[in-house]
Amino acid sequence: MASRGEHELLNIDGVEVSISSPRKLLFPAAGYTKLDLVHYYVAVAEGALRGAGGRPNVMVRYPNGVDSEFFYQKRAPSSRPDWLEVVALKFPSGQTAEELVPRSAAALAWLANMNCLELHPHAVRAEDLDHPDELRVDLDPMPGVRWADLQEVARVVRVALSDVGLLGFAKTSGSRGIHILVRLEPRWSFGEVRRAALALAREVERRAPSLATSKWWKEERHGVFLDYNQNAKDRTVASAYAVRPTQDARVSAPVTWEELDQCELADFTLKTMPARFLALGDRHAAIDQSAGSLERLLELSMRHEAEGLGDAPWPPHYGKQPGEPARVRPSAARKPKQKPKTDTVSSADSQATKTSFDEPAAKSGRRVSKFPLIEIARAAKKADALAGLERWKARHPEAASKLEPSDVLVDAMRGRSSTWTRVRINLQHVPEAERPAQEALDPDYDARSEWDHG
């Protein structure tokens, strides 16, 4: 345990960076300290700056290590060295913030001293905030999906990109997925890049329908989701070489396509990556020389639109977009109104006429579910939400035994500065007569409290 007043002064390329509490444990299970994190980022600085340098970044900070609370921080700390660069961003909400723009190993070390494990760079350079120079293919596996299936979808993405003249650079996410980065000529808007990413996702889904999906709503997904909305303005993903909050301190590792076929997520950690980087260098070293054109993907998007495949849902905190379909979950979509039918019924005292509908919910005007979804838990911590799920399973063992892995929907919901977790269950594989009813949420976290007391 580091003493409260302990500091270590590092000279990094002629810049002095003070590290407070250098022996603070950030990864208790692995024994890695804050100073270990600093040394890691200095060791891989060339690659980390190729991924996040020169771009505005969101910081993901873990003040007391990965076993405690974390938060996203967009605004650069007011107490920062003069040599740290910032740039002002305007968000879809209309708000603005100055975000940090790292350009040196010293900047990475300073961020690590702030207990910033992950950098989430925007897809634009600080010099041009309106034209992304990167398209991001985020492969997000649904529960139960095998790593081998994820690798197969990545190979399909590679070929689909090549067919439109683009070169993809793969990296592990460091969590469960794969990211494929595509450098672009900075000539297109965020909206155009997102639309191109949607066209690519649909094309991959067409080529691998049993493995890949472009469906936005979780209840409609299967296999590997290609998250096209990661290309919307203000959306970010973990940068290359970002350290992720796993017990073994895994990192987001750039790999060659040949390595992607053979590697495992656990191969790349805070401990193993510096030696790999020293021996092999940055596997994305050529990415900046590989900028391509979106024209053929946008032509594909136009063909999709002509065939009736228009826009797809945007993330919930964006305003309604031109041409966007109704932003409502399929399970919550209203069914067409039905004409009431009248039946004459008898009572002991009189004849009464009652009005009924084929769907009981239609009478009240409530939305009728396409999928039999129930909500189980809402919690500030994922572990608490999952504990609520286990309690539900214990109360309903027969129903729980019939669930497929993809029937359990665990959603990370973005709050003001951190995420909270929602757990839902799709009872589609449980016979209707055996389906448990909606119960009181356990636990029942009020996400509004974060905003009310922020």
C-alpha positions as CSV (number, residue, x, y, z in Angstrom):
1,M,0.0,0.0,0.0
2,A,1.5,3.4,-1.0
3,S,1.7,6.1,1.6
4,R,-0.6,9.1,1.0
5,G,2.2,11.5,0.3
6,E,4.4,9.2,-1.9
7,H,5.4,10.5,-5.3
8,E,7.8,9.4,-8.0
9,L,9.2,11.9,-10.6
10,L,9.8,10.5,-14.1
11,N,11.7,12.2,-16.9
12,I,10.0,11.2,-20.2
13,D,11.7,12.6,-23.3
14,G,12.8,15.7,-21.4
15,V,9.4,16.2,-19.7
16,E,9.0,15.7,-16.0
17,V,5.9,13.8,-14.9
18,S,5.1,13.4,-11.2
19,I,3.4,10.1,-10.3
20,S,1.4,10.2,-7.1
21,S,0.8,7.0,-5.1
22,P,2.9,4.9,-7.6
23,R,2.4,1.7,-5.6
24,K,-1.4,2.0,-5.6
25,L,-2.9,-1.4,-6.7
26,L,-5.0,-0.9,-9.8
27,F,-5.2,-4.7,-10.6
28,P,-5.3,-6.4,-7.2
29,A,-5.6,-10.0,-8.6
30,A,-2.6,-9.5,-10.8
31,G,-0.7,-7.2,-8.5
32,Y,-0.2,-4.4,-11.0
33,T,0.2,-0.9,-9.7
34,K,-0.3,2.6,-11.0
35,L,3.5,2.8,-11.8
36,D,3.2,-0.4,-13.8
37,L,0.4,1.2,-15.8
38,V,2.6,4.3,-16.4
39,H,5.6,2.2,-17.5
40,Y,3.3,0.2,-19.8
41,Y,2.0,3.2,-21.7
42,V,5.5,4.6,-22.0
43,A,6.7,1.3,-23.5
44,V,4.0,1.2,-26.1
45,A,3.7,4.9,-26.6
46,E,4.5,4.9,-30.4
47,G,1.6,2.5,-31.1
48,A,-0.8,4.0,-28.5
49,L,-0.3,7.5,-30.0
50,R,-0.9,6.1,-33.5
51,G,-4.3,5.0,-32.2
52,A,-5.2,7.9,-29.9
53,G,-2.7,10.6,-30.5
54,G,-3.7,13.8,-32.2
55,R,-7.4,13.1,-31.5
56,P,-9.7,14.3,-28.7
57,N,-10.1,11.5,-26.2
58,V,-12.6,10.4,-23.5
59,M,-10.9,9.2,-20.4
60,V,-12.1,6.1,-18.6
61,R,-10.8,6.4,-15.0
62,Y,-10.6,3.9,-12.2
63,P,-9.6,6.0,-9.1
64,N,-9.4,2.9,-6.8
65,G,-8.6,0.2,-9.3
66,V,-10.6,-2.2,-11.4
67,D,-12.6,-3.7,-8.5
68,S,-14.1,-0.3,-7.6
69,E,-16.2,2.4,-9.3
70,F,-15.1,3.9,-12.6
71,F,-16.3,6.9,-14.7
72,Y,-16.1,8.4,-18.1
73,Q,-14.6,11.9,-18.3
74,K,-14.9,14.0,-21.4
75,R,-13.8,17.3,-20.0
76,A,-10.1,17.8,-19.5
77,P,-9.2,18.4,-15.9
78,S,-8.7,22.0,-15.1
79,S,-5.6,21.4,-13.1
80,R,-3.3,20.1,-15.9
81,P,0.1,21.0,-17.2
82,D,0.4,23.8,-19.8
83,W,2.1,21.4,-22.2
84,L,-1.1,19.2,-22.5
85,E,-3.2,20.1,-25.5
86,V,-7.0,20.3,-25.6
87,V,-9.6,20.9,-28.2
88,A,-13.2,22.0,-27.9
89,L,-15.8,19.6,-29.1
90,K,-19.6,20.2,-29.7
91,F,-21.8,17.2,-29.0
92,P,-25.2,16.2,-30.5
93,S,-26.8,17.4,-27.3
94,G,-25.5,20.9,-28.0
95,Q,-23.1,21.0,-25.1
96,T,-19.4,21.6,-25.6
97,A,-16.3,20.3,-23.7
98,E,-12.6,20.6,-24.0
99,E,-11.1,17.2,-24.4
100,L,-7.5,16.1,-24.1
101,V,-5.4,15.5,-27.2
102,P,-2.3,13.4,-26.3
103,R,0.7,13.8,-28.6
104,S,3.6,12.4,-26.5
105,A,4.6,9.6,-24.2
106,A,4.7,12.1,-21.4
107,A,1.0,12.9,-22.0
108,L,0.2,9.1,-21.8
109,A,2.1,8.9,-18.5
110,W,0.2,11.9,-17.1
111,L,-3.1,10.3,-18.1
112,A,-2.0,7.0,-16.5
113,N,-1.3,8.9,-13.3
114,M,-4.9,10.0,-13.4
115,N,-5.8,6.3,-13.1
116,C,-6.9,6.5,-16.7
117,L,-6.8,2.9,-17.9
118,E,-8.5,3.4,-21.3
119,L,-8.4,6.1,-23.9
120,H,-11.4,6.3,-26.2
121,P,-10.4,8.5,-29.1
122,H,-12.9,10.2,-31.5
123,A,-12.7,9.3,-35.1
124,V,-11.4,12.8,-36.1
125,R,-8.2,14.7,-35.8
126,A,-7.9,17.8,-33.6
127,E,-7.2,19.8,-36.8
128,D,-10.5,18.8,-38.5
129,L,-13.3,17.9,-36.1
130,D,-16.0,17.6,-38.8
131,H,-14.5,14.9,-41.1
132,P,-13.6,11.5,-39.7
133,D,-10.5,9.8,-41.0
134,E,-11.4,6.4,-39.5
135,L,-14.3,4.0,-40.0
136,R,-14.7,1.6,-37.1
137,V,-16.1,-1.9,-37.4
138,D,-17.0,-3.1,-33.9
139,L,-17.7,-6.8,-33.7
140,D,-19.8,-7.4,-30.6
141,P,-20.5,-11.0,-29.8
142,M,-23.9,-11.9,-28.2
143,P,-23.8,-14.2,-25.2
144,G,-22.8,-17.8,-26.1
145,V,-20.9,-16.8,-29.3
146,R,-17.6,-18.7,-29.7
147,W,-14.3,-16.9,-30.3
148,A,-14.0,-18.9,-33.5
149,D,-17.2,-17.5,-34.8
150,L,-16.0,-14.0,-34.1
151,Q,-12.8,-14.7,-36.0
152,E,-14.8,-16.0,-38.9
153,V,-17.0,-12.8,-39.1
154,A,-13.8,-10.7,-39.0
155,R,-12.5,-12.6,-42.0
156,V,-15.8,-11.9,-43.8
157,V,-15.4,-8.2,-43.0
158,R,-11.9,-8.2,-44.3
159,V,-13.0,-9.6,-47.7
160,A,-16.0,-7.2,-47.8
161,L,-13.8,-4.2,-47.2
162,S,-11.3,-5.4,-49.9
163,D,-14.1,-5.7,-52.4
164,V,-14.8,-2.0,-52.1
165,G,-11.1,-1.0,-52.1
166,L,-10.6,-0.6,-48.4
167,L,-8.0,-2.1,-46.1
168,G,-8.9,-3.2,-42.6
169,F,-6.6,-3.3,-39.6
170,A,-7.7,-5.7,-36.9
171,K,-7.2,-5.5,-33.1
172,T,-8.7,-7.4,-30.2
173,S,-10.9,-5.2,-28.1
174,G,-9.3,-6.4,-24.9
175,S,-12.8,-7.3,-23.7
176,R,-14.8,-9.8,-25.7
177,G,-14.8,-8.5,-29.2
178,I,-12.8,-7.5,-32.2
179,H,-12.3,-4.0,-33.7
180,I,-11.4,-3.5,-37.4
181,L,-10.1,0.0,-38.2
182,V,-10.2,1.6,-41.7
183,R,-8.3,4.7,-42.4
184,L,-10.2,7.2,-44.6
185,E,-9.5,10.2,-46.6
186,P,-11.1,12.9,-44.4
187,R,-13.7,14.0,-47.0
188,W,-16.9,12.8,-45.6
189,S,-19.2,13.8,-42.7
190,F,-20.0,11.7,-39.7
191,G,-23.4,10.9,-41.1
192,E,-21.9,9.6,-44.3
193,V,-19.3,7.5,-42.5
194,R,-22.1,6.0,-40.3
195,R,-24.2,5.3,-43.4
196,A,-21.2,3.5,-45.0
197,A,-20.7,1.5,-41.9
198,L,-24.3,0.5,-41.9
199,A,-24.1,-0.6,-45.6
200,L,-21.0,-2.7,-44.7
201,A,-22.7,-4.3,-41.7
202,R,-25.7,-5.3,-43.9
203,E,-23.3,-6.7,-46.6
204,V,-21.5,-8.8,-44.0
205,E,-24.9,-10.0,-42.7
206,R,-25.8,-11.0,-46.2
207,R,-22.6,-13.0,-46.7
208,A,-22.7,-14.7,-43.3
209,P,-26.4,-14.7,-42.2
210,S,-26.0,-17.4,-39.6
211,L,-23.1,-15.7,-37.9
212,A,-23.5,-11.9,-38.3
213,T,-26.3,-9.4,-37.7
214,S,-26.8,-5.6,-38.3
215,K,-30.0,-5.5,-36.2
216,W,-29.8,-2.6,-33.6
217,W,-32.3,-4.0,-31.1
218,K,-30.7,-6.7,-28.9
219,E,-33.9,-8.8,-28.9
220,E,-33.5,-9.3,-32.7
221,R,-29.8,-10.1,-32.7
222,H,-27.9,-13.3,-33.0
223,G,-24.3,-14.2,-33.4
224,V,-22.0,-11.2,-33.8
225,F,-23.4,-7.7,-34.0
226,L,-21.7,-5.2,-36.3
227,D,-22.3,-2.0,-34.4
228,Y,-22.6,0.6,-37.2
229,N,-23.6,3.3,-34.6
230,Q,-20.0,3.4,-33.3
231,N,-19.4,5.7,-36.3
232,A,-22.0,8.3,-35.2
233,K,-20.6,11.6,-34.0
234,D,-19.5,11.5,-30.3
235,R,-19.3,7.7,-30.2
236,T,-15.9,6.2,-29.3
237,V,-14.2,2.8,-28.8
238,A,-11.3,1.7,-26.8
239,S,-8.0,2.7,-28.5
240,A,-5.3,0.4,-29.7
241,Y,-3.2,-0.6,-26.7
242,A,-5.8,0.5,-24.2
243,V,-5.7,-1.4,-20.9
244,R,-9.1,-3.0,-20.1
245,P,-10.5,-3.6,-16.6
246,T,-10.1,-7.4,-16.5
247,Q,-8.4,-9.2,-13.6
248,D,-5.4,-10.0,-15.8
249,A,-5.2,-6.5,-17.3
250,R,-5.8,-7.4,-20.9
251,V,-5.1,-4.9,-23.6
252,S,-6.6,-4.0,-26.9
253,A,-3.9,-5.5,-29.2
254,P,-3.3,-4.7,-32.9
255,V,-2.7,-8.0,-34.7
256,T,-2.0,-9.1,-38.3
257,W,-4.8,-11.1,-40.0
258,E,-2.7,-14.2,-39.6
259,E,-2.3,-13.6,-35.9
260,L,-6.0,-13.0,-35.5
261,D,-6.7,-16.5,-36.8
262,Q,-4.4,-18.0,-34.1
263,C,-4.6,-15.7,-31.0
264,E,-6.7,-15.7,-27.9
265,L,-7.8,-12.6,-26.0
266,A,-5.8,-13.6,-23.0
267,D,-2.5,-13.6,-25.0
268,F,-2.2,-9.8,-24.7
269,T,-1.9,-8.1,-21.3
270,L,-0.2,-5.2,-19.6
271,K,2.6,-7.7,-18.7
272,T,3.1,-9.4,-22.1
273,M,2.5,-6.5,-24.6
274,P,5.7,-4.4,-23.9
275,A,8.0,-7.3,-24.9
276,R,5.8,-8.1,-27.9
277,F,6.0,-4.4,-29.0
278,L,9.7,-4.3,-28.5
279,A,10.2,-7.4,-30.6
280,L,7.6,-6.8,-33.4
281,G,6.7,-3.1,-33.3
282,D,3.3,-1.8,-33.9
283,R,1.2,-4.1,-36.1
284,H,-0.7,-1.0,-37.3
285,A,2.4,0.9,-38.4
286,A,1.1,1.1,-42.0
287,I,-2.4,2.3,-41.2
288,D,-1.8,6.0,-41.8
289,Q,-0.5,5.2,-45.3
290,S,-3.6,3.3,-46.1
291,A,-6.4,5.9,-46.3
292,G,-9.1,4.9,-48.7
293,S,-12.3,6.2,-50.2
294,L,-15.9,5.7,-49.0
295,E,-17.4,6.1,-52.5
296,R,-18.1,2.4,-53.2
297,L,-19.6,1.8,-49.8
298,L,-21.8,4.8,-50.2
299,E,-22.9,3.5,-53.6
300,L,-23.8,0.2,-51.9
301,S,-25.8,2.2,-49.3
302,M,-27.7,3.9,-52.2
303,R,-28.5,0.4,-53.7
304,H,-29.7,-0.7,-50.3
305,E,-32.0,2.3,-50.1
306,A,-33.4,1.7,-53.6
307,E,-34.2,-1.9,-52.5
308,G,-36.1,-0.6,-49.5
309,L,-33.3,-0.8,-46.9
310,G,-33.2,2.8,-45.6
311,D,-31.6,4.1,-42.4
312,A,-31.5,2.1,-39.2
313,P,-32.1,3.2,-35.6
314,W,-29.7,5.7,-34.0
315,P,-28.5,5.6,-30.4
316,P,-31.2,6.8,-27.9
317,H,-29.5,10.1,-27.0
318,Y,-29.5,11.4,-30.6
319,G,-32.4,13.5,-31.9
320,K,-34.7,12.0,-34.5
321,Q,-32.8,11.8,-37.8
322,P,-34.2,12.4,-41.3
323,G,-35.2,9.0,-42.8
324,E,-34.7,7.1,-39.5
325,P,-37.4,4.4,-38.9
326,A,-39.4,4.5,-35.7
327,R,-37.0,4.3,-32.8
328,V,-38.9,1.7,-30.8
329,R,-38.0,-1.9,-29.8
330,P,-39.8,-4.5,-31.9
331,S,-41.2,-5.9,-28.7
332,A,-42.7,-2.6,-27.9
333,A,-44.1,-1.8,-31.3
334,R,-47.8,-1.1,-31.5
335,K,-50.0,-3.6,-33.3
336,P,-52.5,-2.3,-35.7
337,K,-55.8,-1.2,-34.1
338,Q,-58.5,-3.8,-34.3
339,K,-62.2,-3.2,-34.6
340,P,-64.0,-4.0,-31.4
341,K,-66.5,-6.7,-31.4
342,T,-69.6,-6.8,-29.1
343,D,-70.9,-9.8,-27.3
344,T,-74.2,-10.0,-25.4
345,V,-73.8,-11.4,-21.9
346,S,-76.2,-12.3,-19.3
347,S,-76.3,-11.3,-15.7
348,A,-78.8,-12.1,-12.9
349,D,-80.3,-8.6,-13.1
350,S,-80.0,-7.5,-16.7
351,Q,-78.6,-7.9,-20.2
352,A,-75.3,-6.1,-20.6
353,T,-73.2,-5.4,-23.7
354,K,-69.4,-5.7,-23.3
355,T,-66.7,-4.6,-25.8
356,S,-63.7,-6.9,-26.2
357,F,-60.6,-7.1,-28.3
358,D,-58.6,-10.0,-29.7
359,E,-55.5,-8.6,-27.9
360,P,-56.2,-7.6,-24.2
361,A,-53.5,-4.9,-24.3
362,A,-55.2,-3.1,-27.2
363,K,-58.0,-2.1,-25.0
364,S,-55.8,-0.1,-22.7
365,G,-53.7,1.3,-25.6
366,R,-50.5,-0.3,-24.3
367,R,-47.9,-1.7,-26.6
368,V,-48.1,-5.3,-27.4
369,S,-44.9,-7.3,-27.2
370,K,-43.6,-9.2,-30.2
371,F,-41.1,-10.9,-27.9
372,P,-41.9,-12.2,-24.4
373,L,-39.5,-9.9,-22.6
374,I,-39.4,-9.3,-18.9
375,E,-37.0,-7.1,-17.0
376,I,-35.1,-8.6,-14.0
377,A,-32.8,-6.0,-12.6
378,R,-31.3,-2.5,-12.7
379,A,-28.1,-1.8,-10.8
380,A,-25.3,0.7,-10.6
381,K,-22.9,-2.2,-10.6
382,K,-23.0,-5.1,-13.1
383,A,-22.2,-7.6,-10.4
384,D,-25.3,-6.5,-8.4
385,A,-27.5,-6.8,-11.5
386,L,-26.2,-10.3,-12.2
387,A,-26.8,-11.3,-8.6
388,G,-30.4,-10.3,-9.1
389,L,-30.5,-12.5,-12.2
390,E,-29.3,-15.5,-10.2
391,R,-31.9,-14.9,-7.5
392,W,-34.6,-14.8,-10.3
393,K,-33.2,-18.1,-11.6
394,A,-33.4,-19.6,-8.2
395,R,-37.1,-18.6,-7.9
396,H,-37.9,-20.0,-11.4
397,P,-35.6,-23.0,-12.0
398,E,-37.8,-24.6,-14.6
399,A,-38.0,-21.5,-16.7
400,A,-34.3,-20.8,-16.2
401,S,-33.3,-24.3,-17.5
402,K,-35.0,-23.6,-20.8
403,L,-33.1,-20.3,-21.5
404,E,-30.5,-20.1,-24.3
405,P,-27.5,-17.9,-23.7
406,S,-28.8,-15.3,-26.1
407,D,-32.1,-15.0,-24.1
408,V,-30.3,-13.2,-21.3
409,L,-29.9,-9.5,-22.3
410,V,-27.4,-7.6,-20.2
411,D,-27.3,-4.0,-21.2
412,A,-24.7,-1.4,-20.2
413,M,-26.7,1.8,-20.0
414,R,-24.8,5.1,-20.2
415,G,-25.5,7.5,-17.3
416,R,-24.1,10.9,-16.8
417,S,-20.5,9.9,-16.1
418,S,-20.7,6.1,-15.7
419,T,-22.6,3.1,-16.9
420,W,-25.3,1.2,-15.0
421,T,-26.6,-2.3,-15.9
422,R,-30.0,-3.6,-16.9
423,V,-30.9,-7.3,-17.2
424,R,-33.8,-8.6,-19.3
425,I,-34.9,-12.0,-20.3
426,N,-36.5,-13.2,-23.5
427,L,-38.8,-16.0,-22.6
428,Q,-39.2,-17.2,-26.2
429,H,-37.9,-20.7,-25.4
430,V,-40.1,-21.1,-22.4
431,P,-43.6,-22.5,-23.1
432,E,-46.2,-19.8,-22.7
433,A,-48.0,-21.5,-19.9
434,E,-44.7,-21.7,-17.9
435,R,-43.5,-18.2,-18.4
436,P,-43.0,-16.2,-15.1
437,A,-44.8,-12.9,-14.9
438,Q,-43.0,-9.6,-14.6
439,E,-41.9,-9.1,-11.1
440,A,-40.6,-6.1,-9.1
441,L,-37.0,-5.4,-10.2
442,D,-34.3,-6.8,-7.9
443,P,-32.4,-4.6,-7.5
444,D,-34.2,-1.5,-8.8
445,Y,-31.6,1.2,-9.4
446,D,-33.0,4.6,-10.2
447,A,-30.7,5.9,-12.9
448,R,-32.2,9.4,-12.6
449,S,-30.6,9.8,-9.2
450,E,-27.2,10.2,-10.9
451,W,-28.5,13.2,-12.9
452,D,-30.4,14.7,-10.0
453,H,-27.3,14.7,-7.8
454,G,-24.7,15.3,-10.4
